[in-house]
Amino acid sequence: MCWSATADLVAGGAVTAIGVACVARARRARDLPLAALPLLLGAHQIIESAVWRADGGSGPATLAWAVMALPLLPLWVPLGVLCAAPERARRRLAVPVVVGLVTSAVLAYCLATRPVTAHVRGHTLGYAVDLPHSRLLIAGYLVATIGSLLLSGDRRLAWLGGLVAGGAAVCAALWRYEFISTWCAFAAVCSVVLLAWSGRPDVSAGREPGR
């Protein structure tokens, strides 16, 4: 959702570099899925630069962007949080994980059976796919992604969940009025937060048995 192909490419490269650092700094193997999230975000923006260059449409880049944005993220984020969460928080994370699985399955089915197209709208790209019960799917998406972060039991991840919630609202408002999107800067900020988290486990989580 950056304002040009070049901006998406540059921002995507920067976020990808942060993702490499996050993975390198991760201290526990079970932190790796969440630490690798900036790699996914960076690749997502790089793919969108190809959508810009194709002037939207329904080509392979548009489909790849939609797969990462729709079914992949609501599955990746809650499972990554579950892997990294302290033992005491895992039971309550069952709700966003199950919601994410169901939401991801429905979105994957929609992408497999219905076309997705991209359109240049002012300074942003708009994506269109026919989703049944779209409000319910959006709610499930937010529960899976933001909800899992807020319930993680890690104060930095919970703070990131609040940041994501606020940033998503701002990005949605700016996209509606076709202003320059804040998504590039927002993805970078989220990636920096994950960089700090990956290198310094939250002391509020305490020590685990056997560590």
C-alpha positions in Angstrom: 0.0 0.0 0.0 3.0 2.3 -0.5 2.6 5.2 -3.0 4.8 3.8 -5.8 6.6 0.7 -7.0 9.9 2.2 -6.0 8.7 3.1 -2.5 7.4 -0.4 -2.0 10.6 -2.0 -3.2 12.8 0.2 -1.0 10.6 -0.2 2.1 10.3 -3.9 1.4 14.0 -4.4 1.2 14.5 -2.5 4.5 11.9 -4.5 6.3 13.3 -7.7 5.0 16.8 -6.7 6.3 15.2 -6.2 9.7 13.6 -9.6 9.4 17.0 -11.2 8.8 18.4 -9.5 11.9 15.3 -10.6 13.9 15.9 -14.3 13.0 19.7 -13.9 13.7 19.0 -12.4 17.2 16.3 -14.9 18.2 17.5 -16.7 21.4 15.1 -19.6 21.3 14.1 -21.9 18.4 10.4 -21.4 19.3 10.7 -17.7 18.8 11.7 -18.1 15.1 8.2 -18.1 13.5 7.4 -14.8 15.1 10.9 -13.4 14.6 10.5 -14.2 10.9 7.4 -12.1 10.5 9.2 -9.1 9.2 10.6 -11.3 6.4 7.0 -12.0 5.4 6.1 -8.3 5.6 9.1 -7.3 3.6 8.4 -9.9 0.9 4.8 -8.7 0.8 5.8 -5.2 0.0 8.4 -6.3 -2.6 5.6 -8.3 -4.3 3.4 -5.3 -4.2 6.0 -3.3 -6.1 5.4 -5.9 -8.9 1.7 -5.2 -8.7 2.4 -1.5 -9.2 4.5 -2.1 -12.2 1.8 -4.3 -13.7 -0.7 -1.4 -13.2 -2.8 -3.7 -11.0 -4.8 -6.4 -12.7 -5.2 -10.0 -11.7 -1.8 -11.5 -12.5 0.4 -13.7 -10.4 1.8 -10.9 -8.3 -1.7 -9.8 -7.3 -2.6 -13.4 -6.3 0.7 -13.8 -4.4 0.0 -10.5 -2.5 -3.5 -11.7 -1.7 -2.4 -15.1 -0.5 0.1 -13.5 1.9 -2.3 -10.8 3.1 -5.4 -13.0 3.5 -5.0 -16.7 4.4 -1.4 -16.6 5.5 -1.2 -13.8 8.1 -4.2 -14.9 10.3 -2.6 -18.4 10.4 1.1 -17.4 10.8 0.7 -14.7 13.6 -1.4 -16.7 16.2 0.7 -19.8 15.7 3.9 -17.8 16.0 2.6 -16.2 19.2 1.6 -19.6 20.5 5.1 -21.0 19.9 6.8 -18.0 21.7 4.3 -17.5 24.5 5.0 -18.5 28.1 3.4 -21.6 29.4 0.8 -19.8 31.4 -0.6 -17.9 28.4 -1.0 -20.8 26.0 -4.4 -22.0 27.1 -6.0 -18.6 26.5 -4.3 -18.4 23.1 -6.4 -21.4 21.9 -9.2 -18.9 20.9 -7.2 -16.8 18.4 -5.4 -19.9 17.1 -8.7 -21.7 16.3 -10.3 -18.5 14.9 -7.2 -18.0 12.8 -7.3 -21.5 11.4 -11.0 -21.2 10.4 -10.6 -17.7 9.0 -7.5 -18.8 7.0 -9.3 -21.8 5.6 -12.3 -19.7 4.4 -10.0 -17.1 2.9 -7.9 -19.7 1.1 -11.1 -21.3 -0.3 -12.2 -17.9 -1.6 -8.9 -17.2 -3.3 -8.9 -20.7 -4.9 -12.4 -20.3 -6.3 -12.8 -16.6 -7.0 -10.8 -14.0 -8.9 -8.8 -11.3 -7.1 -7.9 -8.0 -8.8 -5.9 -4.9 -8.0 -6.7 -1.3 -9.0 -4.7 1.8 -8.7 -6.7 4.3 -6.6 -5.0 7.6 -6.3 -1.8 7.0 -4.2 -2.8 3.5 -3.1 -3.6 0.1 -4.6 -7.0 -1.4 -3.9 -7.6 -5.1 -4.0 -11.0 -6.7 -4.7 -12.1 -10.3 -4.0 -15.6 -11.5 -3.4 -15.7 -12.6 0.2 -18.9 -14.1 1.8 -19.8 -12.7 5.3 -16.9 -10.2 4.9 -17.5 -8.5 8.3 -17.4 -11.8 10.1 -14.2 -12.7 8.3 -12.6 -9.3 9.2 -13.6 -9.8 12.8 -12.0 -13.3 12.7 -8.9 -11.9 11.1 -8.5 -9.2 13.8 -9.1 -11.7 16.6 -6.4 -14.0 15.2 -3.7 -11.4 14.6 -4.3 -8.6 17.1 -6.0 -10.8 19.7 -3.1 -13.3 19.8 -0.6 -10.5 20.4 -2.7 -8.9 23.2 -3.1 -12.3 24.9 0.5 -13.3 24.5 1.6 -12.9 28.1 4.5 -10.8 26.9 4.3 -7.1 27.5 6.2 -6.1 24.4 4.1 -8.3 22.2 0.9 -6.9 23.9 2.2 -3.4 23.2 2.8 -4.4 19.6 -0.8 -5.7 19.4 -2.0 -2.3 20.5 0.2 -0.6 17.9 -1.1 -2.9 15.2 -4.7 -2.1 16.2 -4.1 1.6 16.0 -2.1 1.5 12.9 -4.6 -0.7 11.1 -7.3 1.9 11.9 -5.2 4.8 10.6 -4.2 2.9 7.4 -7.8 2.0 6.7 -9.0 5.6 7.1 -6.2 6.9 4.9 -6.9 4.3 2.2 -10.6 5.1 2.2 -9.8 8.7 1.3 -7.0 7.7 -1.1 -4.3 9.6 0.7 -0.7 8.3 0.7 -0.8 5.1 2.8 1.2 4.8 6.0 1.6 1.1 5.6 5.3 1.2 4.7 6.2 3.2 7.8 3.8 1.1 9.9 5.4 -2.2 8.8 8.8 -0.8 9.6 7.8 0.2 13.1 6.3 -3.2 13.8 9.4 -4.8 12.5 11.6 -2.7 14.8 9.5 -3.7 17.8 9.9 -7.4 16.8 13.7 -6.8 16.5 13.8 -5.6 20.1 11.6 -8.5 21.2 13.7 -11.2 19.4 16.9 -10.1 21.0 15.7 -9.6 24.6 13.1 -12.0 25.9 10.4 -10.3 28.1 11.4 -10.5 31.8 7.7 -10.5 32.7 7.5 -14.0 31.2 9.8 -15.3 33.9 12.1 -18.3 33.6 10.7 -21.6 32.2 11.2 -24.9 33.8 14.5 -26.5 32.9 16.0 -23.1 31.7 
